[in-house]
Amino acid sequence: MTAADSRIDLCHVLEATTGGTAQHLMDTCLGLPGERFRQTALVSNLRDPAFAESIETLREAGVEVEIVEMVREIDRQRDLAACRELREYFARNPFDIIHAHSSKAGILARFAAWRARNPAARVYSPHAFAFQMNVSPWRRRLFVGLEWLAGRITDLLICTCESERELAVRRRIIAPGRAAVVRTGVDLRRFHPQPDARRIREKLQLPERHRIIGAVGGLVEQKGHSYLVEAAPIVLEQMPHTTFVICGEGPLEAELRARVEQLGLGRRFRLLGHRDDIPRVLAALDMFVLPSLWEGLPYALIEAMAVGVPVVGTQICGVADVIEPRKTGWLTPPADAEGLAGTILAALNREGLSATMAQSAREMVVREYSRERMLESLQACYERLLTGGL
């Protein structure tokens, strides 16, 4: 912020340019008012080559984008090189706020800004902490230790849900007064109930008289799709007129397809790959299932609720923040195929209750989880941080 330009200089840093973190970056960069914020994005181009299109979209919108090669896994040599590149960039470019997103960029950017003595306030959004992942005990201790150290040089931790904030405070990663919650918000102009579910099913070649159960998300360990595959035969044994679909792509696709074939599920379980028409696919479902093992606050779940689809999710941080049993959806233990199957059957057998909960969930999303509300809350956090109001 200069005398000639009173806009807030805001720099985002992100390595995880896929899924919800990439969506959050795009929503923020394209949604915050340009008359109030001048934005820069430092992103890696290694995670997802398709993010190149998003980079062009950002640049066309007036966001300055720089490429910093950051890798997902711990790699001492490459991590040090990325941290050095970030430090040199921050030494040359003062900002008002540096907002790091997700674990790898969160660690690298905060330490780089601190080492560069950049005057910016340091903000961090974990979008699910790395120590929540399915990792070895020593890695979990390492990740907790790194988060604790970085927390000492963090001005504000912005979480996507209250349970993530509680986890950070309980682990003493951040002091309670330096932790805020900005809930994930979705575009309600795209995600809303649609009347042509039958036509959508015909286009997807889904059986008209079947109950369609679907999931949306990358084909990665985090999303727990393997448990949905294992649950499918149990459900089909009691409800044979059921078809399962998953929208998404990722490194586990071949493994999931092989398991579907081994279980003899045939066309009762379909992997639809990447889809650009997710709102329409969601509208064609009788039930949305999120079998994740760990999450921040998943976009896909909020989007399904916005469309008005009954939802089943695992009882984990983030998901349990929005699914209240018997009110907004069904909860089931994570990593438990039999439990997941039982919950799906219970939900299908109580269609009236599921429909009532779906309506309540949609009303909750409209009230509390719109993209506009998310952006307003985020801007308010930035403004309070710069005025000392936190």
N, C-alpha and C positions, 0 to 999 in steps of 0.2 A: 504494500500500500504506500503510495507516494502522494506528495502534495498535489501533483498534477492529476493523479488518478486515485480516487478514493476507494476503488474496488479492492476486495480482499484477494491477495495472491495465495492461491490454494494449489498445492501439489499433491497428487495421488501417486502411490507406488504400489504396483501389483505384479506378482509373479504368476499367480493362479488365474490365468486368463481363460477359464472355462466355467460353465455352470453358473451357479448363483452369484459367485464373486464377480465374474465378468458382467453379469446382468446388473449387479449393484453399481459397479463402476460406470456403466453406460447410463443408467438411470440418473446417477448423481451428476455426471459431467454434462449430460444433455438437459437435465431438469432444473438445476440451480440457476437463478436469474443471472444473465450475463451482465446486467447493469450493476450487480453487486459483487460478482466473483469473476476473477480472471484465473482460468484453470489450466494446469499442466498435468499430464499423465506420463509417468515413467513406468513402462511395462516391458515384460519379457516377450519375445517372439518364439520361445522354444516349446511352450506347453501345447499350444494349439495353432497350427498354421492358419486355420480359418479365421482367427481373430484379426488377421490382416484387414478384412473387410470392415471390422469395427474400428480399427485404427483410422481408416480413411473417413469413416463417418464422423469420428471425433474431430479430425482435422478440418473437415468441411464445416463443422459447427463452430470452429474457432478455438478449439482446445489444442494447445501445443502438446505434441506427443514425441517422446524420446524413447529409443529402444535401449534397454539395459539387459544383457543376457543373464538372467537368474534361472537356476535349476531347482526342481522340486526337492530332490533328495539331498542329503548332506554330502557335500563335496568340498573338502577344505580348500583346494586350489581355486576352484571356480567361485566358491562363496567369497573368498578373500578378494578375488578380482572384481566381483560385482560390488562388494562393499567399498573397495577403493574407487571404483568408477562413480558410485553414488556420492561418496564423500567429496570427490573432486567437483562433481556437478553442484552439490549443495554449497561448496565453498565459493563457487562463481555466481550462484543465483540465490539471493536471499528470498525467503518466502514469509508470509504471515502464518501459514499453517502447512505442515507436512502430515498428510494422512496416509498411513501405511495400512494395507489390507491383507489379511490372511497371514499365516505364520512365517513363511520364509521372508517375504518382503517386510513383514512386521519387525523381524529381528534386524535384518540388514539395514533397512532405511532408518530406523531409530538410532542405531549405533553410528551409522554414517553421518547423520545430521548432527548428532552430539559431537562427534570427532571433528566435524567441519566447523563447529561453532556457529552453525546457521541460527539466526535469531528466531526462527519459526517455532510456534507451539507444536509439540509432537503429539499426534493423535494416532490411535491404533484401533482397528476393528478386526478381531480374530476370525469371525465367520466360522466358529468352532475351533477350539484350541487343538494344537497338534497332539497334546498328551491325552486327548479324548479318543484318539485313533487306536486301532488294534495293533499295538507295537509291543516290543519286548520291554520288560521292566526297566532295564538300564536306559533304553531310549526314552521311556516315559519320564524317568528321573531327570534325564538330560533336558528334555523339552520343558519340564516344570522349572528347572533351574534357569534356563535361558529366558523364559517368560518372566521369572522373578527378577532377574538382573535388568532386563529391558524395562520392566515396570518402574524401576527406580528413576528412569530418565523419560518417563511418559507423563505428559500433562493431562491427557484425557483418554480413557478407554471407552469406546463406544461399542456396546453390545447390541445384538439384534433381538435379544429377548431377556427377560428377567432372570431366568435360570442360568444363563451364561454369565450375567453380572454377578449373581450369587456365588457361582463357582469361582470366579476370579477373586472375589473378596475372601471367600473361605480359604483359598489356596494362598492368600496374602500376596497375590500378584500385583494388586493395586489397592490403594486406600479407598474406602467407600465413597468419600467425597470426590474422588477423581474417576468415578465410573458412572456412565449414563447408559440409558437404553433408547435406541431408535429402532422401532420395529420395522421389519421388512414390509414393504408396500408393493402392491401390484397394480398394473394398469387396468382399471375397471372398465375402460372403454373396449378393451380386447377380451377380457375374461368376465363373462356374464352368461346367464342362462340363454340357451338357444333352442328354438322350437323344432329344428329339422334334424333331430337325432336319427330318425329312420333313414333319411337320405344319406346321412354321413355313414351309417353302418353299411348301406349298400355300396357306397364308394370304396369303403375299406374291405368289402367282401366279408363282413362279419355276419354270422347267422342272426336273422331277424328275431327269432324267438328265444335266443339264448340270453342268459345274463352275462354281461360283458364286464369283466374285472380288469382294471388297467393300472399300470404304473408308468411314471415318467421320470427319467433321470439317466445320467451317464452309467454305462455298464462297467462299474468299478466296485471294489469291495465295499466302500462306504455305504452304498445304496442298498445292500442286502438283497439284491434280486435273486440270488441263489436260494434263499429261504422261501421266496414266493414260488419258485420252480418246484421245490420239494413239497410245498403245501398243496400244489395244484392237484396231484392224484388223490389226496385225502378229500378235498372238496368235491372232485369229480365223482368219487365213489358214491357220495350221497346226493349230489346234484349234477348229473351227467350233462344236462343242457346248459353248460357254462363254458365260456371261452375267456382265456387270459391273453392280455396283450401288454407289451412293454415298448414304450417309445424311448429311444436313446441309442447311443453308440459308445464304444469304448473297448479297452483291452480285453475284457472278459467275454466278448461276444461269442467267440468260437467255443469257449468252455461252456457257456450257457446253452448254446445250440446243441452241443454234444449231449449235455445232460437231459435236455428236452427229448432228444431222440432216444436216449437210453431208457427213459421212463415211458416211452411209447405214447407221448402226449399228442403227437401229430399236429393237426391244425387246431387242437384245443389250446395250444400255447404258441403265440406268435410274437416274434421279435420284429417290430416294424421299422427299426432303424431311426435315423434322424427325421424329424417331421417339422415343417414350418407352419403347420395348422393345428398346433396343440390345443387352442381353445375349442376347436370343432371336435377333435378327438375326445377331449374331456367330456364334451356334451353328449357323446355317444356311449359313455360308460354308465353302468348301473352302480359301480363302486370304484373308488380310487383307493389304491393301497400304497403306502409308503413304508417298506420294511427296513428302513435305514438302521445302521449300527451306531452312527454318530452324525450330528447335524449342528448347524447354527440355528437359523430359522428358515426352513426350506421354502423357496419360491413355489415349487410344484404343489406343495400342500395348500398354500394360501390360494393359488390359482384354481385348484380343484374346488375348494370351498366357494370361491367367487362364482364359479360356474354353477354351483348348486348341486354338486355330486356328493353323495354320502362318502365318508372317508374312514379308513382304518390306518392307524399309524402305530409305530413302536413307542414304548414308554421310555423315551430318552430326552435329554436336554433339548429344548427348542420345540420338539413335536408336542410334548406334554404341556407346553405353554399355551398352545392354541386348541388342542383337543381335550375337552372336558367330558369325561365319560357320561353318557346318557343325556348330554346337552348339545355338544357340537361334533361328536364322533365316537369312534371305538378305539381303545388302546389295547395293545398286546405286547408281551415281553419281546425284547429284541433277540435275534439269533435263535429263534425257536419256531421251527417249521410247523410242528404239531399245534402249538399255541396259536400261530398265525392262522392256520386252517380252521381251528375252532372258532376264532373270532370272526373270520369271514363268513362261516356258516351261520353263526349267531346273527350277524348283521343281515344276511340274506333272508333268514327265516323271520326276521322282524322288520319287514319292509316299511311298515307304517312308522315305527320309531325311527328308523334310519332316515326316512324322508323328512320327518319333523326336525331331527338333528341337523340335517343338511340345510334346511331353511334357516335355522338358528345360526349355523356357521356362516352362511352367506351374509346374514344381517350383521354379524360380528365383523366380518371382513370389510364390508362397506363402511361400517362405523369406525373401525380402528386400524385397518391394514391397507388403506389406499396408498398409491404412490405419492399423491399430493401430500398426504399427512406425513409420510416418511420424509419427504424433502423439506417440509416445514419444520419438522422436529430436528433434522440434521442442521439446517441453517440456524436454528435457534441455539443449538449446541456451539456451533462455530462463533456466533455473535457473542454469546456469554463467555466463551473462552478468551476472546480478545479483549473483552471489557472487564475481565476479572470477576465476572458474576458467578463463577462456579464455586 
